[in-house]
């Protein structure tokens, strides 16, 4: 079922993003007086086809990895003299710039719309409160302690743990340290040296020692996984683990640490429940996590009702405020995406952060299974990325065409066919390199689990 959800979520995301992008070109062409011949979702052989009363051919094509809007153009075929004024190549430079830029702009507008819906509805989040930083980590060296709530990163307000992650990525990459202001007014300087080279499969905050605050849970079994060592040993819901191998266990974290330290080795648990106390011996199974072999017994803790309520928050705004927040969020992520690309080019950020269609499909499936709000957030981020990517001055992309038209407006005449042919080949080479790196990263992530 998970595989089917991933495929459907990915195809839906492609359809929404492509339709909005091409709709931007389509509507801009109509406003500019340029005739549209075909609106296609996908490439290749048409699967479904409908010709509207205005002559526009609406097509669903076989390869669903993109789309295009075909306009009347004398460079692509003969044009009747009566319609020459509606040809794209006859349009002024300003109108051609408007038509080409409208696609990426539509992606940014889609992101604003999606974030607006989310902010009006209310987005559940966790407050930026941290747990005890690991000894020697940048957070520990900065003097941060369990329970600290981070209010600002440099001059940027953070309202949630997700905001904290984005702010540190935006402010920390390429710098040696950032200034953290805590909710109690104290200030700490957090070293972010090397943050750009952290493996994208790792949690950036965890690498800095910033772990989400977790209330101390009692060492009481809340759920036992079928077929697990815990079930085979007879553990059940409500059992309290008082000691492991004779050492008293104070909370669930203490139990986890004791179990993880004994992969494949028998451990003796002192279990108390309504029937009294008993000694149970079981052997934690061996699993690999973050490159390390640890033990696991297959049990989850009992979580008292309301324990996490003080840690939760909700990002909710009125319609007008939500619009401002959505626009600001879209702008910040757009600038952040450009900065990351620039830092990749100069070697400050690892190229491992470049994701391809397989990773995007995986994220689509994961976000869809989590609910409609995470899926909208996923669509927003990918829509922004698509808009930024298409504005890059690379031939074959919208940004490449914009580059031609800007050059034409400055020079006073169009770029020569020969120059465009050479630029197209260069652009094709650049895109092939980017696609190869992205696919390589995808397969690396799949092979590494």
WORA-V66272 format. One record per backbone hydrogen bond with DSSP energy under -0.5 kcal/mol. CO is the residue of the C=O (numbers start at 1). NH is the residue of the N-H. Records with the same first field share a line. If there is no record, write none. Layout:
CO: NH ; NH
//
This chain:
1: 5
2: 6
3: 7
4: 8
5: 9
6: 10
7: 11
8: 12
9: 13
10: 14
11: 15
12: 16
13: 17
14: 18
15: 19
16: 20
17: 21
18: 22
19: 23
20: 24
21: 25
22: 26
23: 27
24: 28
25: 29
26: 30
27: 31
28: 32
29: 34
30: 33
35: 72
37: 57
38: 40 ; 70
39: 59
40: 42 ; 68
41: 61
43: 63
45: 62
48: 60
50: 52 ; 58
52: 55
56: 52 ; 58
57: 39 ; 59
58: 50
59: 41 ; 61
60: 47 ; 48
62: 64
63: 43 ; 65
66: 42
68: 40
69: 71
70: 37 ; 38
72: 88
73: 76
80: 83 ; 84
81: 84
83: 86
84: 87
86: 35
87: 90 ; 91
88: 91
92: 96
93: 97
94: 98
95: 99
96: 100
97: 101
98: 102
100: 103 ; 104
101: 105
102: 106
103: 107
104: 108
105: 109
106: 110
107: 111
108: 112
109: 113
110: 114
111: 115
112: 116
113: 117
114: 118
115: 119
116: 120
117: 121
118: 122
119: 317
122: 124
123: 315
125: 313
126: 161
127: 129
128: 150
129: 213
130: 147
134: 137
137: 141
138: 142
139: 144
140: 143
145: 148
148: 130 ; 150
149: 151 ; 183
151: 158
152: 154 ; 181
153: 156
155: 157
156: 153
160: 164
161: 165
162: 166
163: 167
164: 168
165: 169
166: 170
167: 171
168: 172
169: 173
172: 175
176: 192 ; 193
178: 180 ; 190
179: 154 ; 181
180: 182 ; 188
181: 151 ; 152
182: 185
186: 182
188: 180 ; 190
189: 191
190: 178
192: 195
194: 197
195: 198
196: 350
199: 202
202: 204
203: 207
204: 208
205: 209 ; 210
206: 209
208: 139
209: 211
211: 131
217: 252
218: 220
219: 241
220: 302
221: 238
223: 300
225: 228
228: 232
229: 233
230: 235
231: 234
236: 239
239: 221
240: 242 ; 272
242: 249
243: 270
244: 247
246: 248
247: 244
248: 250
251: 255
252: 256
253: 257
254: 258
255: 259
256: 260
257: 261
259: 262
260: 295
262: 265
265: 284
267: 269 ; 282
268: 245
269: 271 ; 280
270: 242 ; 243
271: 278
272: 240
273: 276
276: 273
278: 271 ; 280
280: 269
282: 267 ; 284
284: 264
285: 296
287: 289 ; 294
289: 292
292: 289 ; 294
294: 287
296: 285
297: 230
298: 225
300: 222 ; 223
301: 303
302: 304
304: 307
306: 309
308: 311 ; 312
309: 312
311: 127
313: 125
314: 316
315: 123
318: 322
319: 323
320: 324
321: 325
322: 326
323: 327
324: 328
325: 329
326: 330
327: 331
328: 332
329: 333
330: 334
331: 335
332: 336
333: 337
334: 338
335: 339
336: 340
337: 341
338: 342
339: 343
340: 344
341: 345
342: 346
343: 348 ; 349
344: 347
350: 353
351: 354
353: 355
356: 360
357: 361
358: 362
359: 363
360: 364
361: 365
362: 366
363: 367
364: 368
365: 369
366: 370
367: 371
368: 371
371: 375
372: 376
373: 377
374: 378
375: 379
376: 380
377: 381
378: 382
379: 383
380: 384
381: 385
382: 386
383: 387
384: 388
385: 389
386: 390
387: 391
388: 391 ; 392
389: 392
390: 399
392: 394
394: 397 ; 400
397: 400 ; 401
398: 402
399: 403
400: 404
401: 405
402: 406
403: 407
404: 408
405: 409
406: 410
407: 411
408: 412
416: 420
417: 421
418: 422
419: 423
420: 424
421: 425
422: 426
423: 427
424: 428
425: 429
426: 430
427: 431
428: 432
429: 433
430: 434
431: 435
432: 436
433: 437
434: 438
435: 439
436: 440
437: 441
438: 356 ; 442
439: 443
440: 444
441: 445
442: 446
443: 447
444: 448
446: 449
//
